[in-house]
Amino acid sequence: MLSTFPAPHAPTLLRRVALACCALAAVHCAAAEPAWMNTRLSPDERARLLERELTMDERYALVHSPLSLDLGPFKRPQGAPSTAGYVAGIPRLGIPALAESDASLGVVNPAGARPGDTATALPSGQALASTWNPALARLAGAAIGQEAHAKGFNVLLAGGANLARDPRGGRNFEYLSEDPWLTGVMAGASIAGIQSAHIVSTVKHFALNDYETSRNTYNAVIPDDALRESDLLAFQLAIERGQPGAVMCAYNFVNGEQACHSKTLLGNVLKGEWGYKGWVMSDWGAVKGVDAAHVLDHQSGEQLDKQVWFGAPLRAAVGAGTIPQARISDMVTRILRSMFANGLFDHPAVAAPIDVAAHGQLAQRVAAEGIVLLRNENKTLPLAADLKRIAVIGGNASLGVLSGGGSSQVTPPGTPPHIVGLGGNTQMDVFFRRAVFYGASPVDAIRARAGKAEVVFDDGRYPVSAAALARSADAVIVFGTQWNGENEDTPDLSLPQGQDALIAAVTAANPRTIVVLETGNAVAMPWLERSAAVLEAWYPGQNGAAAIADVLFGQVNPSGRLPVTFPASVEQLPRPQLPGFGLPPDSSYDIRFPEGADVGYRWFAKTGAKPAFPFGHGLSYTTFAVSDLKVEGGKTLTVSFAVRNTGARAGADVPQVYLRSAAGKPVTRLIGFDKVELAPGEQKRVSVTADPRLLASFDTAARGWRVTAGQYTVAVSANAADPGISGNAKVAGQLLKP
């Protein structure tokens, strides 16, 4: 597969002339290169040298950009690709254009604006997080980066690191988990993978973009220490580990400041305390005025704002002295610095072949590792080889596997996806609200692995008919789907369109019923106790059907673990009623976070409520045992232990290390994990050293992480609710920088 539009950066006239002159004079060509093209200099030095050469007009041209689509009244710039955003280059200085693509789950071709251009559609972010495999996250990121580079893109709007605070959040499927450590580690690995392909990746949406209902106007209210210990820690870890070239700020307000204008978030924390050197770009349509330029470096999707604030208004503000001219230089230097750091000058994005087959296999591996076996009564799974009749019911399982909607929607190669329009009241509704089913169907994948068994499908529209089919089958596989998309949340935890009633009827008719869930969030399961087995497959990407079938028939031993808690009901949540539900669109209201830093499993530990399935839960077709725990103290904790496969087949375990008490104070907090592949009877030793911030509380007055001296207890557990095996050690008191 080749790029479908010209690369944003070709060799400049300046360089061509220089090379020609060098060749004629038979001298070393490097001498004719501009100083900023000296790769022996640091990205900071190169950016400073180049920034000095820009005119003021050129500087202003780099700090705002349009949505690059022919969409309604919007027109893309001449010569630009159809994509999320485009910043024209400056040929006289060899500055490449910035061609920006949405890429949370693969390189996006928005609404098919580039005819025939497809890309690998990876599973959802929560599916990736369910693998608990940072190395796999890096491989997935690298595949996205390689495809983007081969298509001429050099900036990817990826790296979602918001915590999943509420299982009704519409974009949770793009994010990763409810835990700062798991999120930071996995997001950082994905970002590093993307940028290994000489691409700038963002990390987004900074911060507390937890809801889609009135996302432009709600105000997230949370104490500073709680924010630092939860959502901001996830971003901090992702930035430290992935070194993203850009941060994308959020639509919402945080403690009264609009996120893209926030001097607290962007100025004091991100650029100040964390020393972030890249640039901050706005989300599309998130800039409310020119004053954002005090901390924001780039206005993105400028047509979606009331004005091009970083055009004429910014020039006027600099002329009036309300924004220093030095700030414009800083904005531009940050952009150039990330471009140099990630190879955009030295390794320009050019058309190249893409290994579609290899990337498809990778997508299938992520899907398979991310499937979580939630329940498996009487070893119902894997399915036996001697079945005579298998009923497959519901979930559009004859069409494909479901994907999430919005700006992350990818168009995969191969069989065109099936699109079910959901309608709406605005042009944006029509653009975003499409249920897209990928690839080969689960029905076909099941038939391919079922041997001599007859596989019969029922669409599930009528529970009575589905139940009748279920009674006649040796095994039943019923699919439940939940479509989530950008710009809307779900009002509750049910499966929509009466699917819970369907599954209840089928499980009542046949006790050998396996439920396969394709969802963007945790869901309630009123039919759970009647089911024989439950698989959470999330949105499993373009090869998800094959991955699901492989797990069902035992060709893959499931190793996924939940990255979020599955509550038993909405009453167990910190906010039982969905914030903003029933209010007019774009209503201004406060969302208070009584859980503070106790997100997800920590809230359940605090309240004592029993979830349907705890964070970290996941079953296998084999068994594991942990032993020989050793805990060493000092400035942090180092925890080592042995893991043995005690079953009859190969599999992967995910031992999780939780802090259970800190200097005498009860606490539940994930401080480390590993993924361990083991043959039957094999044993390996695992060692985890905790980041000291995970042992600390954030001291707002001292502006740092305070570790209290004392005895610390840890447990190596199968999930957050499992007591596991425990040990303790003494930790020294200290105050760490913020």
N, C-alpha and C positions, 0 to 999 in steps of 0.2 A: 504494500500500500504506500502511496506517495502523497505528499502534500497536495492540497487542492487549491492553494493560492501562493503567490510569491512570498518568499521568506521576508521577514521585516528588516533584515539587514544583509546587504550584499557588500562586497569590498567597495569601499568608497573611492571616488575619483582621486582623492588625496593620496590614498595608499597605492593605487595603481600607478600614479605618476611617480611616486617615490620609488616603487619597485622597478619601474622602467629605467629611471635615472640610475639606480644602483647597478642594474644589469649592464647599461652602457658604459658606466665608469668602472666596472669591475671592482666595486668597493663593497664592504660589508653592509648589507641592507639595513641592519638594525640602527645604524647611525642616522638614517633618514626618517626613522619612526618618530612621531611626536613623543615627548617625554612621558606622557601619561600611558603610553603603550608599552612601557618598560615593565615586564612582568616580574622583575626582581624587586620592584617597589611594592609596598603594602597597598591594599585596596584604599585605605584612608589617604595615603600620599597621592595615589593616582587620581582619586576623586578631587582632592584639593587642587592639583595641578590643572585638571580639565575645567573645573568650575570657574577658575580665574579667566579662562578664555571665552566664556559665554558673554553675549550681550544681555542687557536686561530683558529685551524682548524674548530671547531664547530661554532665559531663566523662567519667565512667566509661562512660556509655552509648555514647560515640563511639569508644572504643578497642577494642571487640571486636564481632564480628558472626557470624551463623550462615550456613551453607550454606542458601540459600533455595530448597529443593526438597522436595517430598513424595516422599521416596525411602526405602523401608524404614522404619526407626524415625525418620527425620528428617522434621520438619514445617516448612514455611516460615512465617515470621511472618504474622500476619493482615494482609491488605491488600497484602502484598509480591508482586512478580512472581516467577514461577518462573525462577530464574536462579542464578548462582554465589554471589552474596552480596548482603546488604542491611543497611544501617545506617539505622535509623529517623531521621527528621528531628526537629527541635525547633521546632514551629510557633510557639511564643510569641516566638521570636527570628528567625523567618524562615529557619531553617537547613534547606536541602532534604535529603531522604533521599538516601543514596548507593545507587543501583541499579547493581550491578557485573555485567558480563557477560564471559565468556571471549570473546576476539576476535582470536586470533592471525591467523586467515585469513578473518575475517568474523564478524558477530554471531551467537553460538551460541544455538540453542534446544535446551537439553540434553535428549536422548532424546525430543524432541517434546513437552516438558512444557507448551509454549504452543501448543495445537492451531492449525494453519493459519498460524503465524508463520514466514515464511521470510526469508532474507537472501542477499545476493550472496556466493557461495562463490569466493573468490579462490584463485589457485594457491598452492602451498606457499612457505614462506620461501626455500628454496633456489632455487626457480624465480624468485622476485622478485630474489634476489641475482644470479642468472645474467643478468639484464638489464643489470647494471652501470649502472643509470640511476636516480640519486637523485631526479630530477624525477618519474619514474614512480612511485617508491616513495612520494613525498609524495602524489601523486594517489590511489594505492591506499589510503593511510592516511586521506585526507580522505573517501573514499567510505565506508569503514567507520565513521568518526566521524559522518558525516551520517546514516547509517542508524541508528546507535545513538541519536543525539539524537532522531530522528523516532520511535523506539520507546519513548522514555522512560528510556533508560539514560544515565548520566553518568560512569561509570567503566568503562574497558575494560582487561581483563587481557591486554595485548598487549605488543609491543616485545621479542620474544625476541632476546637478544644474546649468548648463550653461544657460544663457538667450537666448531666441529665438529672436535673433536680425534680422533675415532674414527669411521670410516664404518659402524660397527655400532650407533651410538647411536640409541635408539628415537625420540627427539624432534628429531633433527637437521633433519627436514623442517619443523619450526616455526621453527628458527633460520635463519641466513643463510649463514655461510661459515666458513672456517678462518683467515681473516686479520683482524687487529684493525682495520685501516684500512677495508677494504671493509665489514666488519660495522658498525663505528661510524658510517660515513657513511650506509649504507642504513637502519640501525635508527633513527638520528637523524631522517632524512627521513620515515620512516613515522610515528614518534611525533609529529613536528611536524604532519604532515597530519591525524592523528587529533585532535589538540588544537585544530586550527584550527576544528573544529566545536563548540567549547565543551564538550569532553569531557576528563576526566582520563585519561591513559594511564599505564600502568606501563612500566617496563623490567624484564625478568626473564630468568632466575632467578639472582640474585646470590649466589654465583658458583660456577663449576666444576660446574654441573649437567650433566655430559657423558654420564652413563650413567643408565639407568633400572633396571638390576639392583640390587636392595637400595638404592634411591635414598635411603631414609630413614636408612640406617645406614653407608654407606661413607664413608671419610675420605680426601679428596683431599690428597695430600702433595706439596708443591711449594715450592721456595725463593721467598722474597719478591720478589727482583728479577725472576725469571722470570715470576711471577704478574703483576707490575705491567706487564711488557713485552708481555703476551699478553692473557689474558682480562680483566683489570681495565682495560687500555687500551681494549679494545673497549667496555666499559661506560662508561668515562670519556668517550670520544668521543661515544657515543650520548646521554649525559646532557647534555653541553655543547651538542650540536647540536639535540637534541629537547626539552630541558627538561621531561622527564616529571614529572607531578605526584606520582607515587609510584614507589617501587622495591619489587619483590617479591623477598624473599630465598628461598633454595633449601632443599630438604630435607636435602641432604647435609652432611657435616662438611668443613671446610677447615682443614688443619693442626691438627687436634684440637679445633676449635671448631665446634659446630653453627651452620650459616650464619645462622639467624635469631636466634641468641644471641651472635653473634661481635662482641666489642668491637673486634677488629682490623678486620674488614671494615666493619661498620656504624658503629662509633664513630670509630676513628682515621682510617680512609681516607675513607669516604663522607661522613660528617657533619663530620669534622675537616679533613683535608687538602683535600678537594674542596669543602667548604662547601655541601653539598647542603641545600636548604631545604624540600624536600617531605617526605612521610611514607614510612616503611618499613612495608609490610604483610607479614605472613607468607604463605607458601604455605599451602594448605588442609591443616591437620593437621600443621604443621611446628613447633609450639611445644611444648617439652618441660617448661617450668616457668615460674614467675612471674619468675625472674631475667632472662628475656629482655627484660623491660620496661626494663632499664638502657639498651638501645639500640634495641629494636623498638618501633614506635609503634602497631601495630594487630594484634590476633589475628584472623585470618580463618578462616572455616569452623570455628568453635569446637567444633561437635559431633564433629569428627574428631579432636580432641585428647582427652587423658584427662580434662581439666577445662577449664572456662572460666577459664583462668589470669588473664585480665585483668579478671575480675569480682571475686568475693569475695576470692580470694587476693591480688590486687593491692591491694585496699583494706586488707587486713590488713598487707601489707608496708609500705605507706605509713604506716599507724598505728604500726607497730613501728619506723619510721625506717630500714629497710633499703633502701627506695627513696624518694628525696626527693619531697615533694608537688609541688615545682617541675617534676619530670619529667613529671607528669601534664599540667600546663599546657603544657609543651613538646610533648608528643605531640599534644594537641588543637590547639595553634596551628599545627603543621605541616600537619595535615589541613585546617584552615580556610584556611590560606595558599594551598594548592594549589587549593582550591575557588574562592577569589577570583581567583587568577591565571589560571584557565582559564574563567572566566565562568559558573560554576555558579549563582551568585546572580543575576547580571545577565542571563543568557540561559538560563533554565531549559529543560530538556528537555521538549518537548511533542509530542503526536501531530501528524504532518505527512506529506504525500505523499512517496514515494521514487521517484526516476527509475530504475526497475528496468532499463529498456532501456539507458540510458546507462551504468549501473554494470556491466551485463552485457558491453557493448562494451569497457569498461575491463578487466574480468577477462580477456577474450579477448586484448586487446593485451598484457597482462602475460604471459599464457601463450605467445603467439607470440614475444615478445621474449626470453622466458626459455628457449625451446627451444634446445638446444645441438647443432649438427651436429658429431658427434665424428669421423666417418669418411665419406668420399665418393669411393670408388674409381671411376675412369673416368667421373667426372661422372654417376654413376647418378641423382642428384637434381639438379634437380627431374625428376619423372617426365615422360616424353615424352607428347605429345598423341596419338600414333598407336598406343598400346598396345591390344591386342585383349582380353587377359584378365589380370585382376589377382587374385591370391589374397591374402586377408587371413586370418591365422591367429592363434589363441590370445589370451591376455590378457583374456578376457571382452570382446573388442572389439565384440561385438554388444549389450552391455548399457550401456556408458558408459565414463567414465574414472575411474581409481582415485583415492581421497583417503586421507589419513592419519587414524588413529584417535585417540580420546581426547577431551580437553576442548576441542580446537580444531575438532571436527567441526561443520560448518555444514550447514544444511538449505536448499538453494537453491530458488528459485521454478521454476515450470514442471513438467516431467515429474518425478514422484516418483522419487527415487533408488532404485537396486536395492541391497538390503542383504543381505549374506551373513554370517550369524552365525558366528563362529569358536569360540564356546564358551569354557569355562574352569572354574576350580574355586571361584571366589568370586563374590559379587554384583558386585564391582568389575570382575572379568573380563568378565562378561556385559555390563556397562554400557559398557566401553571396547572390547572386542574384536569389532568389527564392520567388515567390509570394505564400504565404501560406494562405489558407482559412480554418478557424476554424469551427468546431462544426456543430450543426444543421443549416440548411439553413434559411435565412429570408423568403423564399417562404413558407416553411413548418410552420414556426412560425406564419406567417400571416394567413395561412389557419386555423391553430388551434384556432385563435381568431376571425375569420371572420363570425362565425355563419353559416347562410344559404347562404351567398354570395358565388358566384362562383369566384374562384381566378385563373387567367390565366397568364402564364408566357411567356415572349418573351425575348430572350437573348440579343437583342439590336444590333446585328451585322449590321442590315440593318435598318436605320432610317425610311425608307418608310413603312416597315412592322410594325415597332413599333408604328408609328403614326396611322396606320390603326387600330391596336388593341386599342390604346388609345381612339380613337373616339367612340368605341363601349362600353366603360366602364363608370360606374358611378363615379369611382375614379381611379386615376393612381398613382402608387408608382414607381418612377424611381430611380435606384441606380447609383450613380457616385462614382468611386473608383480612388484613387491615391496611387500607391505603392511608398514608400520611403524606403531606406535602407542605411546601413553603407557603407562608402567609395564612395558615390556619392551624388551630389545635384541635384535638378531639375532646368532646364534652365529657366523656366517661371512659371506662376501661373495657367496654363491651366490644365484641366483634360485630361490625355493622351488618345491616340488611338481614337481620334475623338468623345469622349463622350460629349463634349460641343455641338457638332452638333446634336447628338442623343437627348440630353435633350431639345435643342431648337425645334427640330421637334415635340417631344412629348408634350411639353408645348403649342406649337402653335396649336396642334390638340385637346387638351383638357384642358380647363382652370382650371380644378379640379385636377391638377397634383401636387403631393407632391414629392420633391426631397430629398432623403436620401444620405448624403455624408459619405463615409468611407475614410478618408484621414489622412495623417500624418502632414498636414500643412494647413494653410489658402490657399484657392484657389479663383481664379476669377470666377464670375458668370455672363457671358454675357446674360444668359437667365433669370436672376433673376426676372425682372418685369413681366414676363409672368407666373411665378410659383404661385401656391396657397399657398404653405408652403415649408419650407426648414428645415430639421433636420441635424445638424452636429453630427455624431455618432463617429467620429475619428476611431481608430482601437479599437473596443469594446471588444476584448478578447473572451474567449471560449464560453461564454453564451451571446454574443452580439446580436444574432438574437432574442432571447427572450426579451432582454431589448428594442430593437428597436420596436418590435411588441407591447410590453406593453405601450410604449409611444404613438405609432400611434393610438391605440384603447382606450387610456385613462385610462388603468389600473395603469399607473404611470403618475403623473403630472410632467412634465419636470421642473427641477430646475437648470440645468447647466447654467453656465455663461462663456463667452469666456475668456480664459487666454492669448489670443493674439489678436491683431488687424487684421481684414480681410481688406486688402487694396483693393481699386477699381481697381488698375492696378500697374504694376511694376514701372511706372513713379513716383509714390508717395513715393517710397522707397529711403533711403539715397544712395543706390548703385543700380540704375536701371538695370545695366548689372551685371550678376552674376560674382563675382570675380574669375579669373582664367579660365573662360569659353573659350574654344578653344585653350588653351595653352597645350603643351605636359605634360603628367603626371609628377608629382613631380617637377614642375617648381617652382623656387623661386621667389616670388613677395610679395610686400607689400599690405595689405588690410588696408585702412585708414577708420577710424570711425568718420565721420564728425558729427554724431549725439551725440557723446560722451556719457554722461549719459542719454540723452534724447532718450531712447529706446522705440520703439513701439508707444504707445498712446501718449507719451510725445513728440515724433517727430511730430506726427500729430497735436498736440496742438501748437507746435512751428511754424510749416509751415502753419497752417490753412487749410490743405487739409482735405477733407471729405472722410472717409473710407467707404467701403461697409457696414461693421459692426464694431462698436467700441469695444475696450477692455472692458470686463465686461458685454457685452450685452447678454441677454437671456430672452425669453418670458416664460409665464406660462399659464395654463388653468384657473387660477384665477387672481385676481388683488390685489395689495398691496398699502398702503399709509403710508408715514412717516410723523411724526409730533412731536411737543413739543421738539425741538432741544435745547440742552444746551451745551455750550462750556466753559470749564474751562482752564485757563492758568497756568503759573508758570514756572517750569523747562521743562515742556512738555505740551501737550494738552490732555485733557480728553473730549471726545465727547459722549454725551448720547442722546437718542431719542427713540420715540415709533414707533413700526411697527405694523400695523393692516392688517389682511386679509379682504379685502373689497368685495371679491367675494363669490361664492356659493359653492366652494369645497376646501378641505384641500390642502395646498401646502407649499412650502418652498421659502422664499425670501432670497436674498443675498444683503443686504444694504452695500454699499461701501463708505468709508470715504476718500475723496480726499483733499489734501492741495491745495488751489487755489491761495493763495498769502502768501509770507513769508517776514515780515518786509517791506511791500510795493512792493516787487518784484513778478510779476506774475509767477506762477508755477503750474504745474499739476502733482500731485504725490499721489499715493495710500499710505495711512498711516494706514489703518485698514479696517476690514470687519468682518462680522459674517454671519452665516447661521441660519435662524430662521424658524422652523416648526410651522405652525399656522393653526388651524381649522377655518372654516368660521366664521367671526366676531371676532375672537380672537385677542388680542393685547398683545404684550410683549415689555418690555423696554430693550434696548441694550446699553451697554457702551463699548467704545473703548478708550484705552490709547495708544498714539503714542509712538513708540520707538523714543527717541530724535534725533537719527541719521537721521531719515526720515525728520526732520525739518531743518537739517544742510547741510552745504557744507563742503567738505573735504579740509582742509587747508594744502597744501603740505609743506609749509615752517614751520608751527608749528607742523606738524605731528599729526593732530587731527581733530575731527569733530567740526566745529565752528557754533554755533547757534547764529544768530544775534538777538539782543533784538529788540522787536517791536510788532506790531499788526499782527496776523496771522489769515487768513480766511480759513475756511474749508467748504466743502459741503458734504451732504449725498446724494448720487446719485445712479441711477440705472445702470450707466456705466460711462466710462471716459468722454464721450461727453455730458452727461446729466447735466444741471446746478443744478438740485436737489434743496434742501433747504440749505441755508448757514447761518453761524454764525461766530463770531470771538472772539478772546481773546488775551491778551498780554502774550508774552513768554519772559522769562529772558535770557539774553545773557550768554553763557558759552562755554568753550572749553572742549570737551570730548576726552578721550583717543582713540587712533586709533583702 
